[in-house]
Amino acid sequence: MYGLPADFDPDVFVGRRLEYVTYGENVIGLNFGDDLTVSVYGPVRYQESAGAPATTERPSVAQTRLVAAVGQLVEATDLRSPKELILRLENGATVTLLDDSNEFESFLLEVAGRTIAV
């Protein structure tokens, strides 16, 4: 809805491990530790490797392929636009956060006590 703010540094994810994934009726949660979480309300794309097909999921899901990313370290980020943030994991997988709505928030970032609505 809003896109990421101009002062957002995506490298806050670099060196962080995806500790766990949760999912509920209207949200997928990605936890990178006590001070870095993502609540996904819109689409999230997961690709296991460069040659693998990408899967786009939306809450509510009965299961998520993102569970395969648990325990992986974020090695790099790619901010394609304020509406697309790619997290590159140590095993070659990618997690892409997408802001595709003009009406609703697509995801919330909690970064060291700061909430960023996207």
Secondary structure as UniProt FT lines:
FT   TURN            6..7
FT   HELIX           10..13
FT   TURN            14..15
FT   STRAND          20..23
FT   STRAND          28..31
FT   TURN            34..35
FT   STRAND          36..40
FT   STRAND          44..47
FT   TURN            50..51
FT   STRAND          55..57
FT   HELIX           65..69
FT   TURN            70..71
FT   STRAND          73..81
FT   TURN            82..83
FT   STRAND          84..89
FT   TURN            90..91
FT   STRAND          94..98
FT   STRAND          107..111
FT   TURN            112..113
FT   STRAND          114..117
//
